[in-house]
Each structure stands twice: as C-alpha cells, then as structure tokens.
Amino acid sequence: MQDSRKALVLFSGGQDSTTCLAWALDRYAEVETLAFDYGQRHRVELDCRNTVRAEIARQFPAWAGKLGADHLLDLAVLGQISDTALTSERAIELQANGLPNTFVPGRNLLFLTFAATLAYRRGASVLVGGMCETDFSGYPDCRDNTMKAMQVALSLGLDTPMTLETPLMFIDKAATWRLAESLGGDALVKLIVEETHTCYLGERGELRPWGHGCGQCPACALRASGFERYRAGA
C-alpha cells in the first residue's frame, strides 16, 4: 500500500541515491529530492542528477506524478574545512586511523541536518538516504547506529517525528543492482548504468558494462564488482 507521507531523498546522482529515489517513488505519495554542492571533486554528479530525474519522469509514468521539487544547497563551507581526497586533488590512500582519506568528517551529519530542516519546511516527514554499512569504505557516518541516533536527534530537535529510511543499509552492491531491477526492471538498470555517476575522481570517460568512471577508485571498484556479481546471479 502507498504511504501517504511526503519523502525527501538525498539524491546525489549516483547509483545508490538513484536506487533510493526509485524505492521512495514506489512507496510514497510525493517525493522531493535534495543534493549538496560542497566542493566535491566529482561535482559532475550534480549535472548527472538532472538527467536522471528527467529520465525517471519520462520512462516511468507511474512515478512521474509523484516526483516533486528538486533542491540544491550550497555547502561550500564543508569543502573549505575539509582536507580530503574528495575535496582536493590528492591521491586516495588509507590514513593512520584506518579510514580512507575520502572520508569527509561530518558530511552525512550535516547533510541530514540540512535535509531535516528543509523537510520540516516542505511538509515532509521521511528522509531517505543511500547510507550502507555492507559494501562501503568504512565511513562511520554511514553506519546504522549513526542513522538511528540522527533520527532520534532530529525528531527531538524539531519536535516532530522524522523518519530516516536507509534501504541499502544491510545489502551489498550486487543486491543494490537487484533492488533497482525489482523496482524498475531492465530500464532502470540501464538508466543507472548510463546516466548516474559514482567515480570519486569525477571521470566519465568510456561507458563500461557497469557505467562511467575511472575504474580504479574505491567507488568504481565497488560498483563494478557488484555489477559483475549481479549479472552472474551471485
């Protein structure tokens, strides 16, 4: 049954957020989208998301009527206080604390705070994000416990129930591809392959079986290996 609530999807234009957008459109009566410009190296994702939204509306008429407004917030200050491989031209490597230097401290915490603020103003009570602690780079702000804590904090701070949904939290990338297929069939899988962007380095380049990207960074490696296992039925 359709949920009558309005949802706000954190939609970057990548594989995970596009799958989450489809998931939300399949469930909620109205869905809006939100992205952040924080000086990321892979800012090309912000251009891709417009194409993805347009194609979802064109190819999936049942979802088109539910797809509401899009929002883009300037969080340049996050890039200004970050010294990471996602916000500056530097090699991707593991740090002494065991985390990759692609980790942007506080990113998801800030994203969710601003998303909840916007949702409150727009009459949305559900936030949907692509955070995952199965196939991921070890970011602590992608973990389920962090999301549960944020849901409590946001609901208390706004004095209104704010539900935080993370449909990818406990599935791997192969299962994420399968989820997309279950929601929108081969058409949605094809759209994700051709139009979304995941590569940390912002490279589009040639179209590979799993999509565009450098093929070497952690994001590309996860996406490619997941697609291979998905196609193999693993």
C-alpha positions in Angstrom: 0.0 0.0 0.0 1.2 3.5 -0.8 2.4 5.6 2.2 0.6 9.0 2.2 3.6 10.8 3.7 5.9 13.1 1.7 9.6 11.9 1.5 12.8 13.9 0.8 15.5 11.8 -0.9 19.2 12.7 -0.6 19.9 12.4 -4.3 23.4 12.9 -5.5 23.0 11.4 -8.9 24.9 8.2 -8.2 23.9 4.6 -8.3 22.9 4.3 -4.6 20.8 7.5 -4.4 19.1 6.8 -7.7 18.1 3.4 -6.4 16.8 5.0 -3.3 14.9 7.6 -5.3 13.1 4.7 -7.2 12.5 3.0 -3.9 10.9 6.1 -2.4 8.8 6.8 -5.6 7.5 3.2 -5.3 6.3 3.8 -1.8 5.4 7.4 -1.0 2.7 9.7 -2.3 5.1 12.6 -3.0 8.9 12.6 -3.3 11.2 15.6 -3.4 15.0 15.5 -4.0 17.9 17.2 -2.4 21.6 17.5 -3.3 24.6 19.4 -1.9 27.4 21.2 -3.6 30.3 21.1 -1.1 33.3 21.4 -3.5 33.5 17.7 -4.3 36.0 16.6 -6.9 33.2 14.6 -8.6 30.9 17.6 -9.0 29.9 16.1 -12.3 27.4 14.1 -10.3 25.3 17.2 -9.8 24.9 17.5 -13.6 24.1 13.9 -14.0 21.2 14.0 -11.4 19.2 16.4 -13.6 19.3 13.9 -16.5 18.4 11.0 -14.2 15.4 12.9 -12.7 14.2 13.8 -16.2 14.6 10.2 -17.5 12.8 8.7 -14.5 9.9 11.1 -15.1 9.9 10.2 -18.8 10.3 6.4 -18.6 8.2 5.7 -15.5 4.8 7.5 -15.8 3.5 6.0 -12.6 6.4 7.7 -10.7 6.3 11.0 -12.7 3.3 12.3 -10.9 4.9 11.7 -7.5 8.2 13.4 -8.3 8.1 16.8 -6.8 10.6 19.7 -6.4 14.3 19.4 -6.6 16.7 21.3 -4.2 20.4 22.1 -4.4 22.1 23.5 -1.3 25.5 25.3 -1.3 27.6 23.7 1.4 30.9 25.1 0.2 31.9 25.7 3.8 32.2 21.9 4.2 34.8 21.7 1.5 36.6 24.7 3.0 37.2 23.0 6.3 37.9 19.5 4.8 41.3 18.2 3.8 40.2 15.0 2.0 40.7 13.3 -1.4 37.1 14.1 -2.2 37.5 17.8 -1.8 41.1 18.3 -3.1 43.4 17.0 -5.8 45.3 14.3 -3.9 45.9 10.5 -4.1 43.3 8.2 -2.5 45.0 6.3 0.4 44.4 4.8 3.8 45.1 7.0 6.8 46.7 6.1 10.1 43.3 5.9 11.8 42.2 3.1 9.4 39.9 5.3 7.4 40.4 6.2 3.7 41.2 9.8 3.1 38.0 10.1 1.1 36.2 10.3 4.4 34.7 13.8 4.8 34.2 14.2 8.6 30.7 15.2 9.5 29.4 15.1 5.9 26.4 12.9 6.4 25.6 14.5 9.8 25.5 17.9 8.1 23.6 16.6 5.1 20.9 15.1 7.3 20.6 18.2 9.5 20.0 20.4 6.5 17.8 17.8 4.9 15.6 17.6 8.0 15.4 21.4 8.1 14.2 21.5 4.5 11.9 18.6 5.1 10.3 20.4 8.0 9.6 23.5 5.9 8.3 21.4 2.9 6.0 19.2 5.0 8.0 16.1 4.5 8.4 13.7 7.4 10.6 11.0 5.8 14.3 11.3 4.8 15.7 8.7 2.5 19.4 8.2 2.1 21.7 5.6 0.5 23.9 5.0 3.5 25.2 1.5 3.7 27.5 -0.4 6.1 27.9 -3.6 4.0 29.7 -2.6 0.8 31.3 0.7 1.8 34.6 2.4 2.6 34.2 2.2 6.4 32.8 5.7 6.9 31.4 5.9 10.5 28.7 8.3 9.4 27.2 5.6 7.1 26.6 3.1 9.9 23.2 2.1 11.1 23.8 3.2 14.7 24.7 6.7 13.4 21.5 6.8 11.4 19.4 5.7 14.4 21.0 8.3 16.6 20.4 11.0 14.0 16.7 10.0 13.6 16.3 10.5 17.4 18.2 13.8 17.5 16.3 15.3 14.5 12.9 14.2 15.8 13.7 15.7 19.2 15.3 18.9 17.9 12.4 19.6 15.5 9.7 18.4 18.0 8.1 16.3 15.3 8.6 12.7 14.1 11.3 12.5 11.4 11.7 9.0 9.9 15.1 8.2 8.4 15.0 5.4 5.8 18.2 3.7 4.6 17.0 0.9 2.2 20.6 -0.1 1.3 22.0 -0.3 4.8 22.4 -4.1 5.0 22.7 -5.1 1.4 25.8 -5.3 -0.8 26.3 -3.7 -4.3 25.1 -6.8 -6.1 21.9 -6.7 -4.1 21.6 -2.9 -4.8 21.6 -3.7 -8.6 19.0 -6.4 -8.0 16.8 -4.0 -6.0 16.9 -1.5 -8.9 15.8 -4.2 -11.3 13.0 -5.3 -9.0 11.8 -1.6 -8.8 12.1 -0.6 -12.5 13.2 -3.6 -14.5 15.9 -3.5 -17.1 15.0 0.1 -18.0 16.0 1.4 -14.6 19.2 -0.7 -14.5 20.1 0.7 -18.0 19.4 4.2 -16.8 21.7 3.8 -13.7 24.5 2.3 -15.9 24.4 5.0 -18.5 23.4 8.2 -16.7 24.4 8.0 -13.0 27.8 8.9 -11.6 29.8 7.3 -8.8 33.5 7.8 -9.6 35.3 9.7 -6.8 37.6 11.3 -9.4 34.8 12.7 -11.4 35.8 10.8 -14.6 33.1 10.0 -17.1 35.2 8.5 -20.0 34.0 5.5 -21.9 30.8 3.6 -21.0 31.8 0.3 -19.3 29.3 -2.5 -18.6 28.7 -1.1 -15.2 28.8 2.6 -16.1 31.2 5.5 -16.4 34.2 6.1 -14.2 38.0 5.7 -13.8 37.6 2.0 -12.9 40.2 2.2 -10.2 38.9 4.3 -7.3 37.1 2.6 -4.4 33.7 3.8 -5.6 34.2 2.4 -9.1 35.7 -0.9 -7.7 32.6 -1.4 -5.6 30.2 -0.6 -8.4 32.0 -2.8 -10.9 32.4 -5.8 -8.7 28.7 -5.5 -7.6 27.6 -5.4 -11.2 29.6 -8.4 -12.1 28.2 -10.4 -9.2 24.7 -9.2 -10.1 25.0 -10.3 -13.7 26.4 -13.6 -12.5 23.4 -14.1 -10.3 25.6 -14.2 -7.1 
